């Protein structure tokens, strides 16, 4: 299946619409995800990670080599990645971790979550680059038409932030 890239900007989505987008992706086959958890002290696991981990642990898929949205170099975009099954419970955990929506970026004292990526059969379907304020969706032409019909706004190229 030939895929096209559709770019998403946070300004085009409410928090609730981002979760509707995740459900839309799940219905089209998104089956696993990853998300980074960072903190101000790189030597410690951020406290917010513990609550998230407690919810998603039963759905741990282990690690797999997956494409990510960023890395130290272009060669590091495909790397070992912690994965969880995408289902109602794990989406609920993500909603708690990202209360202002999937496209939020708000570093906090106790830690924060960023750069969620959703995969379909091991391939990046929806990836967010939180600190750059955009997401990319890789879907077929037919799915792109369905995206628009579902009321989701997207762009042919990376939107400019003014």
LUMSE-594391 format. One record per atom (N, C-alpha, C): residue number from 1; residue in one letter; atom name; z, x, y. Coordinates in steps of 0.2 Angstrom, whole numbers, plus 5000, padded with zeros to 4 digits. Layout:
+-----+----+----+------+------+------+
|   i | aa | at |   c3 |   c1 |   c2 |
+-----+----+----+------+------+------+
| NUM |  A | CA |    Z |    X |    Y |
...
+-----+----+----+------+------+------+
This chain:
+-----+----+----+------+------+------+
|   i | aa | at |   c3 |   c1 |   c2 |
+-----+----+----+------+------+------+
|   1 |  X |  N | 5000 | 5004 | 4994 |
|   1 |  X | CA | 5000 | 5000 | 5000 |
|   1 |  X |  C | 5000 | 5004 | 5006 |
|   2 |  X |  N | 4995 | 5004 | 5010 |
|   2 |  X | CA | 4995 | 5007 | 5017 |
|   2 |  X |  C | 5000 | 5004 | 5022 |
|   3 |  X |  N | 5004 | 5009 | 5025 |
|   3 |  X | CA | 5009 | 5007 | 5029 |
|   3 |  X |  C | 5007 | 5008 | 5037 |
|   4 |  X |  N | 5010 | 5004 | 5041 |
|   4 |  X | CA | 5009 | 5005 | 5048 |
|   4 |  X |  C | 5016 | 5006 | 5051 |
|   5 |  X |  N | 5017 | 5010 | 5056 |
|   5 |  X | CA | 5023 | 5011 | 5060 |
|   5 |  X |  C | 5024 | 5006 | 5065 |
|   6 |  X |  N | 5029 | 5002 | 5066 |
|   6 |  X | CA | 5031 | 4998 | 5071 |
|   6 |  X |  C | 5037 | 5001 | 5074 |
|   7 |  X |  N | 5037 | 5002 | 5081 |
|   7 |  X | CA | 5043 | 5005 | 5084 |
|   7 |  X |  C | 5047 | 4999 | 5087 |
|   8 |  X |  N | 5054 | 5000 | 5087 |
|   8 |  X | CA | 5059 | 4995 | 5090 |
|   8 |  X |  C | 5063 | 4998 | 5095 |
|   9 |  X |  N | 5064 | 4994 | 5100 |
|   9 |  X | CA | 5069 | 4997 | 5106 |
|   9 |  X |  C | 5075 | 4992 | 5106 |
|  10 |  X |  N | 5081 | 4995 | 5107 |
|  10 |  X | CA | 5087 | 4991 | 5108 |
|  10 |  X |  C | 5087 | 4986 | 5113 |
|  11 |  X |  N | 5083 | 4987 | 5118 |
|  11 |  X | CA | 5083 | 4982 | 5124 |
|  11 |  X |  C | 5079 | 4976 | 5121 |
|  12 |  X |  N | 5075 | 4976 | 5116 |
|  12 |  X | CA | 5072 | 4970 | 5113 |
|  12 |  X |  C | 5076 | 4966 | 5108 |
|  13 |  X |  N | 5082 | 4968 | 5107 |
|  13 |  X | CA | 5086 | 4965 | 5101 |
|  13 |  X |  C | 5093 | 4964 | 5104 |
|  14 |  X |  N | 5096 | 4958 | 5102 |
|  14 |  X | CA | 5103 | 4957 | 5103 |
|  14 |  X |  C | 5106 | 4960 | 5096 |
|  15 |  X |  N | 5113 | 4960 | 5096 |
|  15 |  X | CA | 5116 | 4963 | 5090 |
|  15 |  X |  C | 5114 | 4958 | 5084 |
|  16 |  X |  N | 5115 | 4952 | 5085 |
|  16 |  X | CA | 5114 | 4947 | 5080 |
|  16 |  X |  C | 5106 | 4948 | 5077 |
|  17 |  X |  N | 5102 | 4949 | 5082 |
|  17 |  X | CA | 5095 | 4949 | 5079 |
|  17 |  X |  C | 5094 | 4956 | 5075 |
|  18 |  X |  N | 5098 | 4961 | 5076 |
|  18 |  X | CA | 5097 | 4967 | 5072 |
|  18 |  X |  C | 5099 | 4965 | 5065 |
|  19 |  X |  N | 5104 | 4961 | 5064 |
|  19 |  X | CA | 5106 | 4959 | 5057 |
|  19 |  X |  C | 5101 | 4955 | 5054 |
|  20 |  X |  N | 5098 | 4950 | 5058 |
|  20 |  X | CA | 5093 | 4946 | 5055 |
|  20 |  X |  C | 5087 | 4951 | 5053 |
|  21 |  X |  N | 5086 | 4956 | 5057 |
|  21 |  X | CA | 5080 | 4961 | 5055 |
|  21 |  X |  C | 5082 | 4964 | 5048 |
|  22 |  X |  N | 5089 | 4966 | 5047 |
|  22 |  X | CA | 5091 | 4969 | 5041 |
|  22 |  X |  C | 5090 | 4964 | 5035 |
|  23 |  X |  N | 5091 | 4958 | 5036 |
|  23 |  X | CA | 5090 | 4953 | 5031 |
|  23 |  X |  C | 5083 | 4952 | 5029 |
|  24 |  X |  N | 5079 | 4952 | 5035 |
|  24 |  X | CA | 5071 | 4952 | 5034 |
|  24 |  X |  C | 5069 | 4958 | 5029 |
|  25 |  X |  N | 5071 | 4964 | 5031 |
|  25 |  X | CA | 5069 | 4969 | 5027 |
|  25 |  X |  C | 5072 | 4969 | 5020 |
|  26 |  X |  N | 5078 | 4966 | 5019 |
|  26 |  X | CA | 5080 | 4965 | 5012 |
|  26 |  X |  C | 5076 | 4960 | 5008 |
|  27 |  X |  N | 5074 | 4955 | 5011 |
|  27 |  X | CA | 5069 | 4950 | 5008 |
|  27 |  X |  C | 5063 | 4953 | 5006 |
|  28 |  X |  N | 5061 | 4958 | 5010 |
|  28 |  X | CA | 5054 | 4962 | 5008 |
|  28 |  X |  C | 5055 | 4968 | 5004 |
|  29 |  X |  N | 5061 | 4969 | 5001 |
|  29 |  X | CA | 5062 | 4974 | 4996 |
|  29 |  X |  C | 5067 | 4980 | 4998 |
|  30 |  X |  N | 5069 | 4980 | 5004 |
|  30 |  X | CA | 5074 | 4985 | 5005 |
|  30 |  X |  C | 5080 | 4985 | 5001 |
|  31 |  X |  N | 5081 | 4990 | 4997 |
|  31 |  X | CA | 5086 | 4990 | 4992 |
|  31 |  X |  C | 5092 | 4995 | 4992 |
|  32 |  X |  N | 5092 | 5000 | 4997 |
|  32 |  X | CA | 5097 | 5004 | 4998 |
|  32 |  X |  C | 5097 | 5007 | 5005 |
|  33 |  X |  N | 5103 | 5010 | 5007 |
|  33 |  X | CA | 5103 | 5012 | 5014 |
|  33 |  X |  C | 5108 | 5018 | 5014 |
|  34 |  X |  N | 5108 | 5022 | 5020 |
|  34 |  X | CA | 5113 | 5027 | 5021 |
|  34 |  X |  C | 5114 | 5026 | 5029 |
|  35 |  X |  N | 5120 | 5029 | 5031 |
|  35 |  X | CA | 5122 | 5029 | 5038 |
|  35 |  X |  C | 5127 | 5035 | 5039 |
|  36 |  X |  N | 5126 | 5038 | 5044 |
|  36 |  X | CA | 5130 | 5044 | 5046 |
|  36 |  X |  C | 5137 | 5042 | 5049 |
|  37 |  X |  N | 5142 | 5045 | 5048 |
|  37 |  X | CA | 5148 | 5044 | 5051 |
|  37 |  X |  C | 5151 | 5051 | 5054 |
|  38 |  X |  N | 5151 | 5051 | 5061 |
|  38 |  X | CA | 5153 | 5057 | 5064 |
|  38 |  X |  C | 5160 | 5056 | 5068 |
|  39 |  X |  N | 5163 | 5061 | 5069 |
|  39 |  X | CA | 5169 | 5061 | 5073 |
|  39 |  X |  C | 5169 | 5067 | 5078 |
|  40 |  X |  N | 5174 | 5067 | 5082 |
|  40 |  X | CA | 5175 | 5072 | 5087 |
|  40 |  X |  C | 5178 | 5079 | 5084 |
|  41 |  X |  N | 5181 | 5078 | 5078 |
|  41 |  X | CA | 5183 | 5084 | 5075 |
|  41 |  X |  C | 5179 | 5085 | 5068 |
|  42 |  X |  N | 5175 | 5090 | 5068 |
|  42 |  X | CA | 5170 | 5091 | 5062 |
|  42 |  X |  C | 5174 | 5093 | 5056 |
|  43 |  X |  N | 5180 | 5095 | 5057 |
|  43 |  X | CA | 5184 | 5097 | 5051 |
|  43 |  X |  C | 5187 | 5092 | 5047 |
|  44 |  X |  N | 5187 | 5086 | 5050 |
|  44 |  X | CA | 5191 | 5080 | 5047 |
|  44 |  X |  C | 5186 | 5074 | 5046 |
|  45 |  X |  N | 5187 | 5070 | 5041 |
|  45 |  X | CA | 5184 | 5064 | 5040 |
|  45 |  X |  C | 5186 | 5059 | 5045 |
|  46 |  X |  N | 5181 | 5056 | 5049 |
|  46 |  X | CA | 5183 | 5052 | 5054 |
|  46 |  X |  C | 5187 | 5046 | 5051 |
|  47 |  X |  N | 5193 | 5044 | 5054 |
|  47 |  X | CA | 5197 | 5038 | 5052 |
|  47 |  X |  C | 5193 | 5032 | 5050 |
|  48 |  X |  N | 5188 | 5030 | 5054 |
|  48 |  X | CA | 5184 | 5024 | 5053 |
|  48 |  X |  C | 5180 | 5024 | 5046 |
|  49 |  X |  N | 5179 | 5030 | 5044 |
|  49 |  X | CA | 5175 | 5031 | 5037 |
|  49 |  X |  C | 5179 | 5028 | 5032 |
|  50 |  X |  N | 5185 | 5028 | 5032 |
|  50 |  X | CA | 5189 | 5026 | 5026 |
|  50 |  X |  C | 5189 | 5019 | 5025 |
|  51 |  X |  N | 5189 | 5014 | 5030 |
|  51 |  X | CA | 5188 | 5007 | 5029 |
|  51 |  X |  C | 5181 | 5005 | 5027 |
|  52 |  X |  N | 5176 | 5009 | 5029 |
|  52 |  X | CA | 5169 | 5008 | 5027 |
|  52 |  X |  C | 5169 | 5010 | 5020 |
|  53 |  X |  N | 5171 | 5015 | 5018 |
|  53 |  X | CA | 5170 | 5018 | 5011 |
|  53 |  X |  C | 5174 | 5013 | 5006 |
|  54 |  X |  N | 5179 | 5010 | 5008 |
|  54 |  X | CA | 5183 | 5006 | 5004 |
|  54 |  X |  C | 5179 | 5000 | 5002 |
|  55 |  X |  N | 5175 | 4997 | 5007 |
|  55 |  X | CA | 5170 | 4991 | 5005 |
|  55 |  X |  C | 5164 | 4993 | 5001 |
|  56 |  X |  N | 5161 | 4999 | 5003 |
|  56 |  X | CA | 5155 | 5001 | 5000 |
|  56 |  X |  C | 5155 | 5004 | 4993 |
|  57 |  X |  N | 5161 | 5007 | 4992 |
|  57 |  X | CA | 5162 | 5011 | 4986 |
|  57 |  X |  C | 5159 | 5008 | 4980 |
|  58 |  X |  N | 5160 | 5002 | 4978 |
|  58 |  X | CA | 5158 | 4999 | 4972 |
|  58 |  X |  C | 5150 | 4999 | 4972 |
|  59 |  X |  N | 5147 | 5000 | 4977 |
|  59 |  X | CA | 5140 | 5000 | 4978 |
|  59 |  X |  C | 5136 | 5007 | 4979 |
|  60 |  X |  N | 5140 | 5012 | 4978 |
|  60 |  X | CA | 5138 | 5019 | 4978 |
|  60 |  X |  C | 5133 | 5020 | 4973 |
|  61 |  X |  N | 5127 | 5023 | 4976 |
|  61 |  X | CA | 5121 | 5024 | 4972 |
|  61 |  X |  C | 5121 | 5032 | 4971 |
|  62 |  X |  N | 5126 | 5036 | 4973 |
|  62 |  X | CA | 5126 | 5043 | 4972 |
|  62 |  X |  C | 5121 | 5046 | 4978 |
|  63 |  X |  N | 5119 | 5052 | 4976 |
|  63 |  X | CA | 5115 | 5055 | 4981 |
|  63 |  X |  C | 5108 | 5056 | 4979 |
|  64 |  X |  N | 5103 | 5055 | 4983 |
|  64 |  X | CA | 5096 | 5056 | 4981 |
|  64 |  X |  C | 5092 | 5059 | 4987 |
|  65 |  X |  N | 5087 | 5062 | 4986 |
|  65 |  X | CA | 5083 | 5066 | 4991 |
|  65 |  X |  C | 5079 | 5060 | 4995 |
|  66 |  X |  N | 5080 | 5059 | 5001 |
|  66 |  X | CA | 5077 | 5054 | 5005 |
|  66 |  X |  C | 5075 | 5056 | 5012 |
|  67 |  X |  N | 5071 | 5053 | 5015 |
|  67 |  X | CA | 5068 | 5055 | 5021 |
|  67 |  X |  C | 5074 | 5052 | 5026 |
|  68 |  X |  N | 5075 | 5056 | 5031 |
|  68 |  X | CA | 5080 | 5054 | 5037 |
|  68 |  X |  C | 5076 | 5054 | 5043 |
|  69 |  X |  N | 5080 | 5052 | 5048 |
|  69 |  X | CA | 5076 | 5051 | 5055 |
|  69 |  X |  C | 5077 | 5058 | 5059 |
|  70 |  X |  N | 5082 | 5062 | 5057 |
|  70 |  X | CA | 5083 | 5068 | 5061 |
|  70 |  X |  C | 5085 | 5074 | 5056 |
|  71 |  X |  N | 5085 | 5080 | 5058 |
|  71 |  X | CA | 5087 | 5086 | 5054 |
|  71 |  X |  C | 5087 | 5092 | 5059 |
|  72 |  X |  N | 5090 | 5097 | 5057 |
|  72 |  X | CA | 5090 | 5103 | 5061 |
|  72 |  X |  C | 5083 | 5106 | 5062 |
|  73 |  X |  N | 5078 | 5105 | 5057 |
|  73 |  X | CA | 5071 | 5107 | 5057 |
|  73 |  X |  C | 5067 | 5101 | 5054 |
|  74 |  X |  N | 5061 | 5101 | 5055 |
|  74 |  X | CA | 5056 | 5096 | 5052 |
|  74 |  X |  C | 5057 | 5097 | 5044 |
|  75 |  X |  N | 5058 | 5103 | 5042 |
|  75 |  X | CA | 5059 | 5104 | 5034 |
|  75 |  X |  C | 5065 | 5100 | 5032 |
|  76 |  X |  N | 5070 | 5099 | 5036 |
|  76 |  X | CA | 5076 | 5096 | 5034 |
|  76 |  X |  C | 5076 | 5088 | 5034 |
|  77 |  X |  N | 5070 | 5085 | 5036 |
|  77 |  X | CA | 5070 | 5078 | 5036 |
|  77 |  X |  C | 5071 | 5075 | 5029 |
|  78 |  X |  N | 5069 | 5078 | 5024 |
|  78 |  X | CA | 5070 | 5076 | 5017 |
|  78 |  X |  C | 5075 | 5080 | 5014 |
|  79 |  X |  N | 5081 | 5076 | 5013 |
|  79 |  X | CA | 5087 | 5080 | 5010 |
|  79 |  X |  C | 5091 | 5076 | 5006 |
|  80 |  X |  N | 5096 | 5079 | 5003 |
|  80 |  X | CA | 5101 | 5075 | 4999 |
|  80 |  X |  C | 5105 | 5070 | 5004 |
|  81 |  X |  N | 5105 | 5064 | 5001 |
|  81 |  X | CA | 5107 | 5059 | 5006 |
|  81 |  X |  C | 5112 | 5054 | 5002 |
|  82 |  X |  N | 5118 | 5052 | 5004 |
|  82 |  X | CA | 5122 | 5048 | 5001 |
|  82 |  X |  C | 5119 | 5041 | 5002 |
|  83 |  X |  N | 5119 | 5037 | 4996 |
|  83 |  X | CA | 5116 | 5030 | 4996 |
|  83 |  X |  C | 5120 | 5025 | 4994 |
|  84 |  X |  N | 5119 | 5019 | 4996 |
|  84 |  X | CA | 5123 | 5013 | 4994 |
|  84 |  X |  C | 5118 | 5007 | 4993 |
|  85 |  X |  N | 5119 | 5003 | 4988 |
|  85 |  X | CA | 5115 | 4997 | 4987 |
|  85 |  X |  C | 5115 | 4993 | 4993 |
|  86 |  X |  N | 5110 | 4990 | 4995 |
|  86 |  X | CA | 5109 | 4985 | 5000 |
|  86 |  X |  C | 5110 | 4978 | 4998 |
|  87 |  X |  N | 5116 | 4975 | 5000 |
|  87 |  X | CA | 5117 | 4968 | 4998 |
|  87 |  X |  C | 5122 | 4965 | 5003 |
|  88 |  X |  N | 5124 | 4959 | 5002 |
|  88 |  X | CA | 5128 | 4955 | 5007 |
|  88 |  X |  C | 5134 | 4959 | 5009 |
|  89 |  X |  N | 5138 | 4962 | 5004 |
|  89 |  X | CA | 5144 | 4965 | 5005 |
|  89 |  X |  C | 5143 | 4971 | 5009 |
|  90 |  X |  N | 5138 | 4975 | 5007 |
|  90 |  X | CA | 5137 | 4981 | 5011 |
|  90 |  X |  C | 5134 | 4980 | 5018 |
|  91 |  X |  N | 5130 | 4975 | 5019 |
|  91 |  X | CA | 5128 | 4973 | 5025 |
|  91 |  X |  C | 5134 | 4971 | 5030 |
|  92 |  X |  N | 5139 | 4967 | 5026 |
|  92 |  X | CA | 5145 | 4966 | 5030 |
|  92 |  X |  C | 5149 | 4972 | 5032 |
|  93 |  X |  N | 5149 | 4977 | 5028 |
|  93 |  X | CA | 5152 | 4983 | 5030 |
|  93 |  X |  C | 5149 | 4986 | 5036 |
|  94 |  X |  N | 5142 | 4986 | 5036 |
|  94 |  X | CA | 5138 | 4989 | 5041 |
|  94 |  X |  C | 5140 | 4985 | 5048 |
|  95 |  X |  N | 5140 | 4979 | 5047 |
|  95 |  X | CA | 5142 | 4974 | 5053 |
|  95 |  X |  C | 5148 | 4976 | 5056 |
|  96 |  X |  N | 5153 | 4978 | 5052 |
|  96 |  X | CA | 5160 | 4980 | 5054 |
|  96 |  X |  C | 5159 | 4987 | 5057 |
|  97 |  X |  N | 5155 | 4991 | 5054 |
|  97 |  X | CA | 5155 | 4998 | 5057 |
|  97 |  X |  C | 5151 | 4999 | 5063 |
|  98 |  X |  N | 5146 | 4994 | 5064 |
|  98 |  X | CA | 5142 | 4994 | 5070 |
|  98 |  X |  C | 5142 | 4987 | 5073 |
|  99 |  X |  N | 5148 | 4986 | 5076 |
|  99 |  X | CA | 5149 | 4979 | 5079 |
|  99 |  X |  C | 5144 | 4977 | 5084 |
| 100 |  X |  N | 5141 | 4981 | 5088 |
| 100 |  X | CA | 5137 | 4980 | 5093 |
| 100 |  X |  C | 5129 | 4980 | 5091 |
| 101 |  X |  N | 5129 | 4980 | 5084 |
| 101 |  X | CA | 5122 | 4979 | 5081 |
| 101 |  X |  C | 5119 | 4986 | 5078 |
| 102 |  X |  N | 5114 | 4985 | 5075 |
| 102 |  X | CA | 5111 | 4991 | 5071 |
| 102 |  X |  C | 5109 | 4996 | 5076 |
| 103 |  X |  N | 5107 | 4994 | 5082 |
| 103 |  X | CA | 5104 | 4999 | 5086 |
| 103 |  X |  C | 5108 | 5002 | 5091 |
| 104 |  X |  N | 5115 | 5001 | 5090 |
| 104 |  X | CA | 5120 | 5003 | 5095 |
| 104 |  X |  C | 5121 | 5011 | 5094 |
| 105 |  X |  N | 5123 | 5014 | 5100 |
| 105 |  X | CA | 5126 | 5021 | 5099 |
| 105 |  X |  C | 5132 | 5021 | 5104 |
| 106 |  X |  N | 5138 | 5022 | 5101 |
| 106 |  X | CA | 5144 | 5022 | 5105 |
| 106 |  X |  C | 5149 | 5027 | 5102 |
| 107 |  X |  N | 5148 | 5033 | 5103 |
| 107 |  X | CA | 5153 | 5038 | 5101 |
| 107 |  X |  C | 5160 | 5036 | 5103 |
| 108 |  X |  N | 5165 | 5036 | 5098 |
| 108 |  X | CA | 5172 | 5034 | 5100 |
| 108 |  X |  C | 5177 | 5039 | 5097 |
| 109 |  X |  N | 5183 | 5039 | 5100 |
| 109 |  X | CA | 5188 | 5044 | 5098 |
| 109 |  X |  C | 5189 | 5044 | 5091 |
| 110 |  X |  N | 5190 | 5039 | 5087 |
| 110 |  X | CA | 5191 | 5039 | 5080 |
| 110 |  X |  C | 5185 | 5040 | 5075 |
| 111 |  X |  N | 5180 | 5041 | 5078 |
| 111 |  X | CA | 5174 | 5042 | 5074 |
| 111 |  X |  C | 5169 | 5036 | 5076 |
| 112 |  X |  N | 5163 | 5037 | 5074 |
| 112 |  X | CA | 5157 | 5032 | 5075 |
| 112 |  X |  C | 5152 | 5032 | 5069 |
| 113 |  X |  N | 5148 | 5027 | 5069 |
| 113 |  X | CA | 5143 | 5027 | 5064 |
| 113 |  X |  C | 5136 | 5027 | 5068 |
| 114 |  X |  N | 5131 | 5031 | 5065 |
| 114 |  X | CA | 5125 | 5031 | 5068 |
| 114 |  X |  C | 5119 | 5032 | 5063 |
| 115 |  X |  N | 5113 | 5032 | 5065 |
| 115 |  X | CA | 5107 | 5033 | 5062 |
| 115 |  X |  C | 5106 | 5030 | 5055 |
| 116 |  X |  N | 5108 | 5023 | 5055 |
| 116 |  X | CA | 5107 | 5020 | 5048 |
| 116 |  X |  C | 5099 | 5020 | 5046 |
| 117 |  X |  N | 5098 | 5021 | 5040 |
| 117 |  X | CA | 5091 | 5021 | 5037 |
| 117 |  X |  C | 5091 | 5016 | 5031 |
| 118 |  X |  N | 5086 | 5012 | 5030 |
| 118 |  X | CA | 5085 | 5007 | 5025 |
| 118 |  X |  C | 5079 | 5009 | 5021 |
| 119 |  X |  N | 5080 | 5009 | 5014 |
| 119 |  X | CA | 5074 | 5012 | 5010 |
| 119 |  X |  C | 5072 | 5006 | 5005 |
| 120 |  X |  N | 5066 | 5006 | 5004 |
| 120 |  X | CA | 5062 | 5002 | 4999 |
| 120 |  X |  C | 5059 | 5006 | 4994 |
| 121 |  X |  N | 5062 | 5005 | 4988 |
| 121 |  X | CA | 5060 | 5010 | 4982 |
| 121 |  X |  C | 5060 | 5017 | 4984 |
| 122 |  X |  N | 5065 | 5019 | 4987 |
| 122 |  X | CA | 5066 | 5026 | 4989 |
| 122 |  X |  C | 5062 | 5029 | 4995 |
| 123 |  X |  N | 5058 | 5024 | 4998 |
| 123 |  X | CA | 5054 | 5026 | 5004 |
| 123 |  X |  C | 5057 | 5023 | 5010 |
| 124 |  X |  N | 5058 | 5027 | 5016 |
| 124 |  X | CA | 5060 | 5024 | 5022 |
| 124 |  X |  C | 5056 | 5018 | 5024 |
| 125 |  X |  N | 5060 | 5013 | 5025 |
| 125 |  X | CA | 5057 | 5006 | 5028 |
| 125 |  X |  C | 5059 | 5005 | 5035 |
| 126 |  X |  N | 5065 | 5006 | 5036 |
| 126 |  X | CA | 5068 | 5005 | 5043 |
| 126 |  X |  C | 5073 | 5011 | 5045 |
| 127 |  X |  N | 5071 | 5015 | 5050 |
| 127 |  X | CA | 5076 | 5020 | 5051 |
| 127 |  X |  C | 5077 | 5020 | 5059 |
| 128 |  X |  N | 5084 | 5021 | 5060 |
| 128 |  X | CA | 5086 | 5021 | 5067 |
| 128 |  X |  C | 5088 | 5028 | 5069 |
| 129 |  X |  N | 5086 | 5030 | 5075 |
| 129 |  X | CA | 5088 | 5037 | 5078 |
| 129 |  X |  C | 5093 | 5035 | 5084 |
| 130 |  X |  N | 5099 | 5034 | 5083 |
| 130 |  X | CA | 5104 | 5030 | 5087 |
| 130 |  X |  C | 5104 | 5034 | 5094 |
| 131 |  X |  N | 5105 | 5040 | 5095 |
| 131 |  X | CA | 5105 | 5044 | 5101 |
| 131 |  X |  C | 5099 | 5044 | 5105 |
| 132 |  X |  N | 5093 | 5043 | 5102 |
| 132 |  X | CA | 5087 | 5042 | 5105 |
| 132 |  X |  C | 5085 | 5035 | 5107 |
| 133 |  X |  N | 5089 | 5030 | 5105 |
| 133 |  X | CA | 5088 | 5023 | 5106 |
| 133 |  X |  C | 5081 | 5020 | 5104 |
| 134 |  X |  N | 5080 | 5022 | 5098 |
| 134 |  X | CA | 5074 | 5018 | 5095 |
| 134 |  X |  C | 5074 | 5018 | 5087 |
| 135 |  X |  N | 5070 | 5014 | 5084 |
| 135 |  X | CA | 5070 | 5013 | 5077 |
| 135 |  X |  C | 5062 | 5013 | 5075 |
| 136 |  X |  N | 5061 | 5015 | 5069 |
| 136 |  X | CA | 5054 | 5014 | 5067 |
| 136 |  X |  C | 5054 | 5010 | 5060 |
| 137 |  X |  N | 5050 | 5006 | 5059 |
| 137 |  X | CA | 5049 | 5001 | 5054 |
| 137 |  X |  C | 5042 | 5003 | 5050 |
| 138 |  X |  N | 5042 | 5004 | 5044 |
| 138 |  X | CA | 5036 | 5006 | 5040 |
| 138 |  X |  C | 5035 | 5000 | 5036 |
| 139 |  X |  N | 5029 | 4997 | 5037 |
| 139 |  X | CA | 5028 | 4990 | 5034 |
| 139 |  X |  C | 5020 | 4990 | 5033 |
| 140 |  X |  N | 5018 | 4985 | 5029 |
| 140 |  X | CA | 5010 | 4984 | 5028 |
| 140 |  X |  C | 5008 | 4980 | 5034 |
| 141 |  X |  N | 5001 | 4980 | 5035 |
| 141 |  X | CA | 4998 | 4976 | 5041 |
| 141 |  X |  C | 5001 | 4968 | 5040 |
| 142 |  X |  N | 5000 | 4966 | 5034 |
| 142 |  X | CA | 5002 | 4959 | 5032 |
| 142 |  X |  C | 5010 | 4958 | 5034 |
| 143 |  X |  N | 5014 | 4963 | 5033 |
| 143 |  X | CA | 5021 | 4962 | 5035 |
| 143 |  X |  C | 5022 | 4963 | 5042 |
| 144 |  X |  N | 5018 | 4967 | 5045 |
| 144 |  X | CA | 5018 | 4967 | 5053 |
| 144 |  X |  C | 5017 | 4960 | 5056 |
| 145 |  X |  N | 5012 | 4957 | 5053 |
| 145 |  X | CA | 5010 | 4950 | 5056 |
| 145 |  X |  C | 5016 | 4945 | 5054 |
| 146 |  X |  N | 5020 | 4946 | 5049 |
| 146 |  X | CA | 5026 | 4942 | 5047 |
| 146 |  X |  C | 5031 | 4944 | 5052 |
| 147 |  X |  N | 5032 | 4950 | 5053 |
| 147 |  X | CA | 5037 | 4952 | 5058 |
| 147 |  X |  C | 5036 | 4949 | 5065 |
| 148 |  X |  N | 5030 | 4949 | 5067 |
| 148 |  X | CA | 5029 | 4945 | 5074 |
| 148 |  X |  C | 5030 | 4938 | 5073 |
| 149 |  X |  N | 5028 | 4935 | 5067 |
| 149 |  X | CA | 5029 | 4928 | 5066 |
| 149 |  X |  C | 5036 | 4926 | 5066 |
| 150 |  X |  N | 5041 | 4931 | 5063 |
| 150 |  X | CA | 5048 | 4929 | 5063 |
| 150 |  X |  C | 5051 | 4930 | 5069 |
| 151 |  X |  N | 5048 | 4932 | 5075 |
| 151 |  X | CA | 5050 | 4932 | 5081 |
| 151 |  X |  C | 5053 | 4939 | 5083 |
| 152 |  X |  N | 5052 | 4944 | 5079 |
| 152 |  X | CA | 5054 | 4951 | 5081 |
| 152 |  X |  C | 5049 | 4955 | 5085 |
| 153 |  X |  N | 5051 | 4957 | 5091 |
| 153 |  X | CA | 5047 | 4961 | 5095 |
| 153 |  X |  C | 5047 | 4968 | 5093 |
| 154 |  X |  N | 5041 | 4971 | 5093 |
| 154 |  X | CA | 5040 | 4978 | 5091 |
| 154 |  X |  C | 5034 | 4981 | 5095 |
| 155 |  X |  N | 5033 | 4988 | 5094 |
| 155 |  X | CA | 5028 | 4991 | 5099 |
| 155 |  X |  C | 5024 | 4996 | 5094 |
| 156 |  X |  N | 5018 | 4997 | 5096 |
| 156 |  X | CA | 5013 | 5001 | 5093 |
| 156 |  X |  C | 5015 | 5009 | 5093 |
| 157 |  X |  N | 5018 | 5010 | 5098 |
| 157 |  X | CA | 5020 | 5017 | 5100 |
| 157 |  X |  C | 5028 | 5017 | 5102 |
| 158 |  X |  N | 5030 | 5023 | 5102 |
| 158 |  X | CA | 5037 | 5024 | 5104 |
| 158 |  X |  C | 5038 | 5021 | 5111 |
| 159 |  X |  N | 5043 | 5016 | 5112 |
| 159 |  X | CA | 5044 | 5013 | 5119 |
| 159 |  X |  C | 5047 | 5018 | 5124 |
| 160 |  X |  N | 5045 | 5018 | 5130 |
| 160 |  X | CA | 5047 | 5023 | 5135 |
| 160 |  X |  C | 5054 | 5020 | 5138 |
| 161 |  X |  N | 5059 | 5024 | 5139 |
| 161 |  X | CA | 5065 | 5021 | 5141 |
| 161 |  X |  C | 5065 | 5023 | 5149 |
| 162 |  X |  N | 5066 | 5018 | 5153 |
| 162 |  X | CA | 5066 | 5019 | 5160 |
| 162 |  X |  C | 5073 | 5019 | 5163 |
+-----+----+----+------+------+------+
